[in-house]
Amino acid sequence: MRITFTTLTGALLLTVSGGTFAASSVDLSVKGMITPSACTPGLSNGGLVDIGKLSAKDLNVDRMTRIKEQKLQLSVTCDAPTVMALESKDNRPGSEYDNRGNFGLGLINGTQKLGSMELSLVSPVADGVPVRAIESLDQGASWAGNSWLMPNNLLSVANTTAAAPIAVQLMTADLRISGLIAPTNTLTLDNEVAIDGSVTLTVKYL
């Protein structure tokens, strides 16, 4: 279904001898689609990853420290086969340390970037069939193979023959979370500091 709203401003014409009139109206169109099906994303453990306490003495002074990799089970359940993608939002924008398109882990004293978090899909399965992850950097206009979730991409799944999203009713995958802590020579670690990464995953219908 397509919904279109069109507005037309009123026009007031003044007669001027020998003059040329400029247009006095402009059209605004709002277009879109309403899909009859809906998809619900889910994460195991309520989406919580707890890496426990890290000792500052065990962190690298002049290079990033990679912390133990974690995994959650990701699922997307739809009412019917639906072409969709996942869109990621970094809820700690501006706090990513290495500026590689990953997600931030929060700030110390409002300015010191604590680190970065890498997210990727591992072993995705769609309706019982293994599939591969694909990404779009232009809001779905084109796609290529990639399994990394980033704040500026869409991630979907495709079969093994084409890089195009397929309709799925149930998609599952391991969500791999890889954390990196910034070099300690860039951080103030006199007191306990909370690792504070947060990402929102939203289903986008294609």
N, C-alpha and C positions, 0 to 999 in steps of 0.2 A: 504494500500500500504506500502510495506517495502522498504526502501532505504538503500543500503549497499555500503560502500566505502571500498576498500581493498588496502592497499599500501604494496609494497614489495621492500625492499631495494636491490640495486645491490650487488652482491657477488664477492669478489676477493679471489681466492684460490691460496695459495702458496704451492708448493710441498715441503714437508719435509719428508725425509726418515724415516719411522718407526713411524711417529707421528700420533696423533688422532686429527681430525679437530673439532673445536667447530662450532656451528651453526652461520652463518653469516647473517641471515635474521630474521625479526620479522614481524608478521601480525598485522595490526590495522583494526578493524571493527567498523563502526558507524551504529547503527541500530535505527529504530524508526518507527512511524506511522504518516501519514498525515490524519486527519479526515476531511470528507467533510462538516461537520457542524461546526458552530462557536457559542460561547456563549458570551453574553455581561452582565457584572454585573452593577448594578446601586444602588445608595443610594438617599433617599429623602433629600431635602434641600442641594443638592450638596455635601453631605457627611460632612456637617459642624455641629458641636455641640458647642454651646456657652453657658457656664454656668454662664456667667456674672462675677461680681466682688465678691470676698470673703474677709471678714475682717480677718486679721491675729489673732485678738483677739477671734474670734469664732472657731478657730482651736484648736485641742487637743495638749497639750504640750508634753506629753510623750507616746502617742499612735496615730495610724493613724486616720484620720478623713474621714469618708465616706461622699461624697458629693451627691447631689440629682441625682438619676438615670435618664438617658435620653434614648430615643428610636428613632431610624431611621427605615424607611422601606427599607429593602434590597430586591432586585430582581435579578434574573439571567434569561435572556431570550436567548433561543437557536433557531437556524434555524430549528432544528428537534430534536426529543428525543435523548438526549445525556447523557452518564454517565460521570459525572464530580465531582469535589470537589473544595472547596475554600482553598487557601493557603494564610496565613497572614504573612506580613513582618512588623516588628517594625522599623519605620523610626527614632526612637530615641533609638537605641540600647545602652545598658549599663546604662540606666537611671531609670529602674524599681527599686523601693525602696525595696519591700519585697521579691524579688527573688522567686516568686511562679509561674513563667511561664506566667506572664501577660505582659502588654506593658507599656513602660515608659512615663512619662509626661515631660521629659526634665530635664536639670540640672541648678542649680544656681551656679554661679562663676566657672562653668566648672567641679565641683566635687560633689556638693550636690544634691542628687537625690530627685526630687520634689515629686514624688509619683508613683502611679500605675494606670492602667486602665484595667478593666475586660470587655471582650466582649463575648456575648453569643447570640445564636439564640433562639428566642421564637416563638412558634406556627408556624413552617414551614408548607407550603402547596405546593404540587407539582401537577401541572395540575389540580387544583381544589380539590385535595384529601389531607387531613391532613396526614403528614408523621412525622418521628422522625429524629433527628439529630444524626449522628454517626461520630466518629473520627478515624483516623489512625495515629499512631506514627511511622510507618515504611514505609512511602511513598506508602501506598495503599496495602501492602501485607496482612494486617489483619485489622479488624474493630471492634469497640465496641461502645456502646451507650454513647454519650457525646454531650453536646451542647455548650461547651466553645471553642472559637477560641483562639489559642495560637501560638507563633512564631515557634513552633516545631511540629505542627500537620497539618493534612488535615481534613477538615470538609465537610461531604456530607450528603445526606438524604437517608433514607431507609423506606420500608414499615413496618408494625407492626409485621411481621412474621420472618424476618431475618435481621441480621446486615451486609448487603451488599448494596452498592450503587445501586440505580435504575436510569434508564434513565428518564430524565425530559426535557420538552421543556420550561416550565415556572415555576420557583420556587420563592416563596415569603416568607418572614419571618420578624418579628421584630428583629432588631439588638439592643440588650440592652447594654448600655454603663454605667458602674459603675466606678466612679473615687474615688481614695483614696489619700489623701494628707499626706505626711510623717509627723511625729511629729515635731512640731515647734522648739523643742530643738536641732534638727539636721539641721535647715535651717537658713540662713541669710535673714531676712525679713525687712531690714531697708528701702527698696524702693519697688515699685511695681514690681511684678514678673509675667511673662507670663506663664500660663499653656499651655504647648506645646506638646500635644500628637498627634501622626500621625502614621497611619497604612495603608498599601496598601493591598487590597484584590485582588487576582489574581485567575482566573479560571484555574484549572489544569484538563486536559482531561485524563480520566482513560481507 
